[in-house]
Amino acid sequence: IVSTKFRYRLKAVLDQHFPTDFFDVIIGGEDVKEKKPNPHGIQKALKKLHRDRKETLYIGDSIIDAQTALHAKVDFVGVLNGMTTREEFAAYPHRQILDNLNLLPLVQHASIHKPIVLINVNERQPLS
């Protein structure tokens, strides 16, 4: 997870919905010098995961997320659970635009068998 929100706040939300250590990496606002759309959060997560940007699919619900993926040179999927519209996402490079995260298993990512997925968590929406 890469977010501008503080890690302790993310953990509080995630701990309500997922087992401890469910996510391999959580990058919060305190872990980077510059906020998104600076790609540093994605780069830091990839370094911790020992992965390449070509193996990465970044999922987000805002234009800032689309810009961050563009700057990090990773594939992007927009999700319409935030304030951003399909038309706004369409202006940026993307693999797909999903109505919600329930459709995530349908996303095809290049020829990679097991992509690394970095998700931007929106605290306003419960995770299901």
N, CA and C atoms as an extended XYZ file, in Angstrom:
384
Properties=species:S:1:pos:R:3:atomname:S:1:resname:S:1:resid:I:1 pbc="F F F"
N         0.856       -1.176        0.000 N   ILE     1
C         0.000        0.000        0.000 CA  ILE     1
C         0.891        1.223        0.000 C   ILE     1
N         0.571        2.161       -0.859 N   VAL     2
C         1.276        3.439       -0.911 CA  VAL     2
C         0.220        4.527       -0.737 C   VAL     2
N         0.380        5.340        0.283 N   SER     3
C        -0.622        6.351        0.577 CA  SER     3
C         0.034        7.603        1.131 C   SER     3
N        -0.657        8.724        1.019 N   THR     4
C        -0.181        9.957        1.649 CA  THR     4
C        -0.636       10.017        3.105 C   THR     4
N        -1.540        9.134        3.487 N   LYS     5
C        -2.017        9.100        4.874 CA  LYS     5
C        -0.932        8.494        5.766 C   LYS     5
N        -0.954        8.860        7.038 N   PHE     6
C         0.041        8.310        7.955 CA  PHE     6
C        -0.176        6.811        8.151 C   PHE     6
N         0.932        6.105        8.250 N   ARG     7
C         0.912        4.646        8.350 CA  ARG     7
C         0.071        4.172        9.544 C   ARG     7
N         0.164        4.832       10.700 N   TYR     8
C        -0.579        4.391       11.877 CA  TYR     8
C        -2.094        4.488       11.637 C   TYR     8
N        -2.526        5.493       10.861 N   ARG     9
C        -3.952        5.612       10.543 CA  ARG     9
C        -4.377        4.512        9.577 C   ARG     9
N        -3.519        4.232        8.597 N   LEU    10
C        -3.817        3.143        7.663 CA  LEU    10
C        -3.930        1.817        8.409 C   LEU    10
N        -2.963        1.571        9.292 N   LYS    11
C        -2.949        0.309       10.042 CA  LYS    11
C        -4.222        0.162       10.867 C   LYS    11
N        -4.697        1.246       11.448 N   ALA    12
C        -5.926        1.184       12.256 CA  ALA    12
C        -7.111        0.735       11.407 C   ALA    12
N        -7.202        1.251       10.189 N   VAL    13
C        -8.288        0.856        9.281 CA  VAL    13
C        -8.075       -0.577        8.797 C   VAL    13
N        -6.867       -0.882        8.360 N   LEU    14
C        -6.579       -2.208        7.809 CA  LEU    14
C        -6.740       -3.309        8.847 C   LEU    14
N        -6.343       -3.037       10.082 N   ASP    15
C        -6.438       -4.052       11.137 CA  ASP    15
C        -7.886       -4.461       11.424 C   ASP    15
N        -8.831       -3.604       11.065 N   GLN    16
C       -10.247       -3.935       11.251 CA  GLN    16
C       -10.742       -4.912       10.186 C   GLN    16
N       -10.027       -4.986        9.063 N   HIS    17
C       -10.526       -5.760        7.931 CA  HIS    17
C        -9.618       -6.890        7.461 C   HIS    17
N        -8.346       -6.863        7.883 N   PHE    18
C        -7.379       -7.845        7.393 CA  PHE    18
C        -6.556       -8.395        8.550 C   PHE    18
N        -6.054       -9.623        8.402 N   PRO    19
C        -5.152      -10.166        9.417 CA  PRO    19
C        -3.862       -9.336        9.488 C   PRO    19
N        -3.217       -9.356       10.632 N   THR    20
C        -1.942       -8.669       10.805 CA  THR    20
C        -0.957       -9.171        9.761 C   THR    20
N        -0.157       -8.281        9.227 N   ASP    21
C         0.856       -8.596        8.213 CA  ASP    21
C         0.260       -9.140        6.913 C   ASP    21
N        -0.987       -8.820        6.629 N   PHE    22
C        -1.611       -9.235        5.374 CA  PHE    22
C        -0.914       -8.582        4.183 C   PHE    22
N        -0.515       -7.305        4.358 N   PHE    23
C         0.165       -6.571        3.304 CA  PHE    23
C         1.666       -6.621        3.538 C   PHE    23
N         2.420       -6.865        2.472 N   ASP    24
C         3.873       -6.964        2.585 CA  ASP    24
C         4.525       -5.621        2.888 C   ASP    24
N         3.979       -4.550        2.339 N   VAL    25
C         4.574       -3.224        2.503 CA  VAL    25
C         3.459       -2.195        2.648 C   VAL    25
N         3.648       -1.306        3.611 N   ILE    26
C         2.762       -0.149        3.747 CA  ILE    26
C         3.656        1.084        3.821 C   ILE    26
N         3.519        1.939        2.814 N   ILE    27
C         4.269        3.196        2.764 CA  ILE    27
C         3.281        4.311        3.083 C   ILE    27
N         3.528        5.008        4.174 N   GLY    28
C         2.663        6.114        4.570 CA  GLY    28
C         3.317        7.452        4.292 C   GLY    28
N         2.588        8.502        4.559 N   GLY    29
C         3.072        9.855        4.308 CA  GLY    29
C         4.364       10.183        5.029 C   GLY    29
N         4.573        9.589        6.187 N   GLU    30
C         5.798        9.863        6.944 CA  GLU    30
C         7.027        9.153        6.376 C   GLU    30
N         6.808        8.265        5.410 N   ASP    31
C         7.910        7.484        4.837 CA  ASP    31
C         8.537        8.118        3.602 C   ASP    31
N         7.979        9.221        3.128 N   VAL    32
C         8.491        9.869        1.923 CA  VAL    32
C         8.713       11.357        2.185 C   VAL    32
N         9.625       11.930        1.412 N   LYS    33
C         9.925       13.357        1.559 CA  LYS    33
C         8.927       14.219        0.798 C   LYS    33
N         8.474       13.724       -0.355 N   GLU    34
C         7.526       14.472       -1.175 CA  GLU    34
C         6.276       13.644       -1.402 C   GLU    34
N         5.133       14.294       -1.341 N   LYS    35
C         3.856       13.613       -1.531 CA  LYS    35
C         3.616       13.300       -3.007 C   LYS    35
N         2.653       12.410       -3.235 N   LYS    36
C         2.227       12.120       -4.592 CA  LYS    36
C         1.738       13.419       -5.233 C   LYS    36
N         2.001       13.602       -6.489 N   PRO    37
C         2.324       12.610       -7.516 CA  PRO    37
C         3.814       12.280       -7.654 C   PRO    37
N         4.643       12.725       -6.721 N   ASN    38
C         6.035       12.296       -6.737 CA  ASN    38
C         6.045       10.768       -6.616 C   ASN    38
N         6.831       10.065       -7.424 N   PRO    39
C         6.799        8.603       -7.441 CA  PRO    39
C         7.596        7.929       -6.321 C   PRO    39
N         8.143        8.707       -5.403 N   HIS    40
C         9.032        8.145       -4.387 CA  HIS    40
C         8.375        7.018       -3.578 C   HIS    40
N         7.093        7.144       -3.235 N   GLY    41
C         6.421        6.098       -2.462 CA  GLY    41
C         6.386        4.777       -3.207 C   GLY    41
N         6.058        4.821       -4.477 N   ILE    42
C         6.047        3.598       -5.287 CA  ILE    42
C         7.457        3.035       -5.403 C   ILE    42
N         8.420        3.897       -5.664 N   GLN    43
C         9.806        3.444       -5.788 CA  GLN    43
C        10.291        2.795       -4.500 C   GLN    43
N         9.937        3.382       -3.370 N   LYS    44
C        10.348        2.825       -2.075 CA  LYS    44
C         9.704        1.453       -1.844 C   LYS    44
N         8.425        1.327       -2.185 N   ALA    45
C         7.749        0.039       -2.025 CA  ALA    45
C         8.387       -1.027       -2.910 C   ALA    45
N         8.691       -0.675       -4.144 N   LEU    46
C         9.311       -1.637       -5.056 CA  LEU    46
C        10.682       -2.068       -4.557 C   LEU    46
N        11.422       -1.138       -3.991 N   LYS    47
C        12.743       -1.482       -3.448 CA  LYS    47
C        12.596       -2.459       -2.283 C   LYS    47
N        11.642       -2.205       -1.397 N   LYS    48
C        11.421       -3.106       -0.258 CA  LYS    48
C        10.969       -4.493       -0.716 C   LYS    48
N        10.219       -4.526       -1.813 N   LEU    49
C         9.712       -5.798       -2.336 CA  LEU    49
C        10.695       -6.489       -3.281 C   LEU    49
N        11.799       -5.804       -3.587 N   HIS    50
C        12.793       -6.319       -4.535 CA  HIS    50
C        12.128       -6.639       -5.875 C   HIS    50
N        11.336       -5.685       -6.359 N   ARG    51
C        10.616       -5.868       -7.600 CA  ARG    51
C        10.887       -4.731       -8.562 C   ARG    51
N        10.552       -4.976       -9.812 N   ASP    52
C        10.748       -4.027      -10.897 CA  ASP    52
C         9.429       -3.336      -11.223 C   ASP    52
N         9.512       -2.131      -11.723 N   ARG    53
C         8.294       -1.387      -12.079 CA  ARG    53
C         7.494       -2.076      -13.176 C   ARG    53
N         8.154       -2.883      -14.013 N   LYS    54
C         7.453       -3.592      -15.085 CA  LYS    54
C         6.533       -4.680      -14.535 C   LYS    54
N         6.763       -5.097      -13.291 N   GLU    55
C         5.939       -6.117      -12.640 CA  GLU    55
C         4.809       -5.495      -11.822 C   GLU    55
N         4.647       -4.197      -11.909 N   THR    56
C         3.805       -3.477      -10.966 CA  THR    56
C         2.536       -2.931      -11.599 C   THR    56
N         1.471       -3.060      -10.856 N   LEU    57
C         0.195       -2.484      -11.218 CA  LEU    57
C        -0.243       -1.618      -10.049 C   LEU    57
N        -0.366       -0.326      -10.279 N   TYR    58
C        -0.775        0.599       -9.222 CA  TYR    58
C        -2.252        0.891       -9.385 C   TYR    58
N        -2.995        0.760       -8.307 N   ILE    59
C        -4.435        0.943       -8.329 CA  ILE    59
C        -4.768        2.138       -7.461 C   ILE    59
N        -5.578        3.049       -8.011 N   GLY    60
C        -5.939        4.223       -7.239 CA  GLY    60
C        -7.269        4.798       -7.653 C   GLY    60
N        -7.742        5.753       -6.835 N   ASP    61
C        -9.066        6.314       -7.083 CA  ASP    61
C        -9.045        7.816       -7.337 C   ASP    61
N        -7.882        8.352       -7.707 N   SER    62
C        -7.807        9.797       -7.940 CA  SER    62
C        -6.862       10.121       -9.095 C   SER    62
N        -6.995       11.340       -9.588 N   ILE    63
C        -6.088       11.832      -10.626 CA  ILE    63
C        -4.652       11.835      -10.098 C   ILE    63
N        -4.481       12.168       -8.833 N   ILE    64
C        -3.138       12.156       -8.229 CA  ILE    64
C        -2.534       10.759       -8.341 C   ILE    64
N        -3.330        9.723       -8.141 N   ASP    65
C        -2.830        8.351       -8.282 CA  ASP    65
C        -2.436        8.059       -9.725 C   ASP    65
N        -3.247        8.518      -10.668 N   ALA    66
C        -2.915        8.326      -12.084 CA  ALA    66
C        -1.611        9.039      -12.428 C   ALA    66
N        -1.437       10.245      -11.919 N   GLN    67
C        -0.205       11.008      -12.156 CA  GLN    67
C         0.992       10.328      -11.495 C   GLN    67
N         0.788        9.787      -10.302 N   THR    68
C         1.871        9.095       -9.591 CA  THR    68
C         2.334        7.883      -10.385 C   THR    68
N         1.395        7.093      -10.879 N   ALA    69
C         1.739        5.925      -11.692 CA  ALA    69
C         2.492        6.348      -12.945 C   ALA    69
N         2.046        7.418      -13.571 N   LEU    70
C         2.706        7.930      -14.772 CA  LEU    70
C         4.147        8.325      -14.459 C   LEU    70
N         4.347        9.049      -13.366 N   HIS    71
C         5.702        9.480      -12.986 CA  HIS    71
C         6.593        8.297      -12.590 C   HIS    71
N         5.984        7.270      -12.002 N   ALA    72
C         6.750        6.084      -11.588 CA  ALA    72
C         6.955        5.107      -12.742 C   ALA    72
N         6.283        5.356      -13.865 N   LYS    73
C         6.362        4.499      -15.046 CA  LYS    73
C         5.883        3.082      -14.747 C   LYS    73
N         4.753        3.010      -14.023 N   VAL    74
C         4.123        1.721      -13.745 CA  VAL    74
C         2.723        1.730      -14.350 C   VAL    74
N         2.195        0.550      -14.613 N   ASP    75
C         0.833        0.432      -15.116 CA  ASP    75
C        -0.149        0.904      -14.049 C   ASP    75
N        -1.296        1.387      -14.501 N   PHE    76
C        -2.282        1.955      -13.592 CA  PHE    76
C        -3.677        1.439      -13.900 C   PHE    76
N        -4.446        1.213      -12.841 N   VAL    77
C        -5.870        0.915      -12.940 CA  VAL    77
C        -6.591        1.927      -12.068 C   VAL    77
N        -7.545        2.617      -12.659 N   GLY    78
C        -8.371        3.562      -11.908 CA  GLY    78
C        -9.600        2.865      -11.374 C   GLY    78
N        -9.995        3.233      -10.156 N   VAL    79
C       -11.190        2.671       -9.533 CA  VAL    79
C       -12.135        3.821       -9.194 C   VAL    79
N       -13.388        3.658       -9.555 N   LEU    80
C       -14.364        4.731       -9.434 CA  LEU    80
C       -15.058        4.801       -8.074 C   LEU    80
N       -14.349        4.459       -6.995 N   ASN    81
C       -14.969        4.556       -5.675 CA  ASN    81
C       -14.663        5.888       -4.995 C   ASN    81
N       -13.903        6.750       -5.653 N   GLY    82
C       -13.595        8.072       -5.108 CA  GLY    82
C       -14.392        9.132       -5.840 C   GLY    82
N       -13.805       10.312       -5.959 N   MET    83
C       -14.477       11.438       -6.595 CA  MET    83
C       -14.150       11.554       -8.089 C   MET    83
N       -13.169       10.809       -8.567 N   THR    84
C       -12.716       10.918       -9.952 CA  THR    84
C       -13.657       10.161      -10.884 C   THR    84
N       -13.947       10.771      -12.016 N   THR    85
C       -14.855       10.153      -12.987 CA  THR    85
C       -14.081        9.309      -14.002 C   THR    85
N       -14.801        8.480      -14.692 N   ARG    86
C       -14.220        7.653      -15.764 CA  ARG    86
C       -13.556        8.541      -16.817 C   ARG    86
N       -14.201        9.647      -17.168 N   GLU    87
C       -13.666       10.565      -18.174 CA  GLU    87
C       -12.351       11.199      -17.704 C   GLU    87
N       -12.270       11.531      -16.441 N   GLU    88
C       -11.029       12.120      -15.910 CA  GLU    88
C        -9.889       11.102      -15.938 C   GLU    88
N       -10.166        9.859      -15.564 N   PHE    89
C        -9.142        8.808      -15.628 CA  PHE    89
C        -8.712        8.545      -17.070 C   PHE    89
N        -9.653        8.618      -17.994 N   ALA    90
C        -9.368        8.292      -19.393 CA  ALA    90
C        -8.309        9.214      -20.002 C   ALA    90
N        -8.081       10.364      -19.405 N   ALA    91
C        -7.069       11.299      -19.902 CA  ALA    91
C        -5.644       10.847      -19.573 C   ALA    91
N        -5.501        9.806      -18.737 N   TYR    92
C        -4.183        9.310      -18.320 CA  TYR    92
C        -3.985        7.885      -18.814 C   TYR    92
N        -2.713        7.481      -18.994 N   PRO    93
C        -2.458        6.085      -19.373 CA  PRO    93
C        -3.018        5.152      -18.296 C   PRO    93
N        -3.721        4.120      -18.713 N   HIS    94
C        -4.302        3.175      -17.769 CA  HIS    94
C        -4.507        1.823      -18.448 C   HIS    94
N        -4.493        0.788      -17.632 N   ARG    95
C        -4.810       -0.556      -18.134 CA  ARG    95
C        -6.319       -0.725      -18.209 C   ARG    95
N        -6.986       -0.291      -17.153 N   GLN    96
C        -8.440       -0.396      -17.092 CA  GLN    96
C        -8.968        0.651      -16.124 C   GLN    96
N       -10.273        0.879      -16.191 N   ILE    97
C       -10.971        1.705      -15.213 CA  ILE    97
C       -12.098        0.828      -14.685 C   ILE    97
N       -12.086        0.580      -13.380 N   LEU    98
C       -13.045       -0.332      -12.760 CA  LEU    98
C       -14.093        0.434      -11.962 C   LEU    98
N       -15.296       -0.101      -11.929 N   ASP    99
C       -16.340        0.500      -11.109 CA  ASP    99
C       -16.033        0.341       -9.626 C   ASP    99
N       -15.411       -0.795       -9.255 N   ASN   100
C       -15.045       -1.046       -7.853 CA  ASN   100
C       -13.960       -2.112       -7.799 C   ASN   100
N       -13.399       -2.320       -6.619 N   LEU   101
C       -12.306       -3.286       -6.466 CA  LEU   101
C       -12.753       -4.734       -6.609 C   LEU   101
N       -14.046       -5.002       -6.539 N   ASN   102
C       -14.523       -6.372       -6.724 CA  ASN   102
C       -14.186       -6.888       -8.121 C   ASN   102
N       -13.952       -5.979       -9.063 N   LEU   103
C       -13.624       -6.371      -10.436 CA  LEU   103
C       -12.126       -6.576      -10.642 C   LEU   103
N       -11.327       -6.351       -9.610 N   LEU   104
C        -9.872       -6.454       -9.725 CA  LEU   104
C        -9.391       -7.793      -10.286 C   LEU   104
N        -9.973       -8.926       -9.913 N   PRO   105
C        -9.485      -10.194      -10.486 CA  PRO   105
C        -9.602      -10.264      -12.009 C   PRO   105
N       -10.400       -9.419      -12.613 N   LEU   106
C       -10.561       -9.436      -14.062 CA  LEU   106
C        -9.479       -8.650      -14.791 C   LEU   106
N        -8.663       -7.921      -14.051 N   VAL   107
C        -7.611       -7.105      -14.666 CA  VAL   107
C        -6.522       -8.014      -15.206 C   VAL   107
N        -6.135       -7.760      -16.444 N   GLN   108
C        -5.035       -8.501      -17.038 CA  GLN   108
C        -3.838       -7.577      -17.099 C   GLN   108
N        -2.711       -8.063      -16.642 N   HIS   109
C        -1.515       -7.240      -16.553 CA  HIS   109
C        -0.402       -7.852      -17.388 C   HIS   109
N        -0.237       -7.335      -18.586 N   ALA   110
C         0.836       -7.756      -19.495 CA  ALA   110
C         0.937       -9.276      -19.538 C   ALA   110
N         2.160       -9.788      -19.509 N   SER   111
C         2.343      -11.242      -19.543 CA  SER   111
C         2.872      -11.740      -18.202 C   SER   111
N         2.651      -10.962      -17.177 N   ILE   112
C         3.172      -11.313      -15.855 CA  ILE   112
C         2.204      -12.272      -15.175 C   ILE   112
N         2.748      -13.344      -14.635 N   HIS   113
C         1.915      -14.348      -13.989 CA  HIS   113
C         1.445      -13.900      -12.604 C   HIS   113
N         2.298      -13.178      -11.891 N   LYS   114
C         1.986      -12.787      -10.531 CA  LYS   114
C         2.407      -11.331      -10.328 C   LYS   114
N         1.599      -10.375      -10.762 N   PRO   115
C         2.010       -8.974      -10.646 CA  PRO   115
C         2.043       -8.486       -9.214 C   PRO   115
N         2.891       -7.518       -8.978 N   ILE   116
C         2.903       -6.813       -7.704 CA  ILE   116
C         1.845       -5.728       -7.817 C   ILE   116
N         0.952       -5.681       -6.865 N   VAL   117
C        -0.119       -4.700       -6.899 CA  VAL   117
C         0.067       -3.733       -5.738 C   VAL   117
N         0.166       -2.456       -6.054 N   LEU   118
C         0.245       -1.418       -5.040 CA  LEU   118
C        -1.091       -0.694       -5.042 C   LEU   118
N        -1.702       -0.635       -3.903 N   ILE   119
C        -3.040       -0.068       -3.807 CA  ILE   119
C        -3.012        1.197       -2.975 C   ILE   119
N        -3.704        2.207       -3.451 N   ASN   120
C        -3.901        3.406       -2.652 CA  ASN   120
C        -5.202        3.206       -1.884 C   ASN   120
N        -5.135        3.276       -0.582 N   VAL   121
C        -6.314        3.046        0.244 CA  VAL   121
C        -7.007        4.348        0.550 C   VAL   121
N        -8.285        4.392        0.300 N   ASN   122
C        -9.103        5.547        0.608 CA  ASN   122
C        -9.817        5.252        1.918 C   ASN   122
N        -9.499        5.998        2.963 N   GLU   123
C       -10.077        5.727        4.279 CA  GLU   123
C       -11.595        5.960        4.307 C   GLU   123
N       -12.120        6.701        3.351 N   ARG   124
C       -13.556        6.973        3.339 CA  ARG   124
C       -14.366        5.746        2.979 C   ARG   124
N       -13.766        4.826        2.242 N   GLN   125
C       -14.496        3.652        1.787 CA  GLN   125
C       -14.062        2.436        2.602 C   GLN   125
N       -15.016        1.667        3.157 N   PRO   126
C       -14.621        0.440        3.834 CA  PRO   126
C       -14.060       -0.558        2.840 C   PRO   126
N       -13.119       -1.334        3.276 N   LEU   127
C       -12.522       -2.358        2.422 CA  LEU   127
C       -13.372       -3.612        2.521 C   LEU   127
N       -13.726       -4.170        1.385 N   SER   128
C       -14.540       -5.390        1.420 CA  SER   128
C       -13.894       -6.484        0.617 C   SER   128
